[in-house]
């Protein structure tokens, strides 16, 4: 489905990861911020580990098999 390390940014990417329970790694710039499963997503934010991450401020990376 998605390769390890592939950036995700479209609604369908977030939907696929949430419905298939594929973890995502979250970065702020080049600094690791979090890793976990998407609980919810919207146009502005993604909810991971009970924390809302801005889709504009953070980068989301696919981590299948983590």
C-alpha positions in Angstrom: 0.0 0.0 0.0 2.5 2.7 1.2 6.2 2.4 1.4 8.1 2.9 4.6 9.1 6.5 4.8 6.6 7.8 2.2 5.2 11.2 3.0 1.4 11.4 3.4 -0.5 14.6 2.9 -3.8 14.0 1.1 -7.1 13.2 2.8 -7.1 9.7 1.2 -3.6 9.0 2.6 -4.8 9.8 6.1 -8.0 7.8 5.6 -6.1 4.8 4.3 -3.7 4.9 7.3 -6.6 5.3 9.8 -8.8 2.6 8.3 -5.9 0.1 7.9 -4.3 1.0 11.2 -0.9 1.8 9.7 1.2 3.9 12.0 2.6 7.3 11.0 5.7 9.1 12.2 5.3 12.9 12.7 8.1 15.4 12.2 8.4 19.1 12.9 11.0 20.1 10.4 13.6 17.4 10.7 12.9 16.7 14.3 10.9 13.6 15.3 7.8 14.6 17.3 5.7 11.4 17.6 4.7 8.1 16.2 1.3 6.3 16.4 -2.0 5.6 14.8 -4.3 8.2 13.3 -7.4 8.5 15.5 -9.1 11.3 13.4 -8.2 13.8 10.7 -9.6 16.8 9.1 -8.6 19.6 6.7 -6.4 21.3 9.4 -5.4 18.7 11.9 -4.5 15.1 12.5 -5.2 13.4 15.9 -2.5 11.0 17.0 -2.0 9.8 20.6 -4.7 12.3 21.8 -2.7 15.2 20.3 -3.9 17.4 17.5 -1.1 18.0 14.9 -1.4 20.8 12.4 -1.2 19.5 8.8 0.5 22.8 7.8 3.1 22.7 10.6 4.0 19.0 10.8 5.1 16.4 8.2 3.5 12.9 8.3 5.4 9.8 7.2 4.1 6.3 6.6 5.6 3.6 8.9 4.0 0.3 7.9 5.3 -2.6 10.0 6.4 -0.4 12.9 
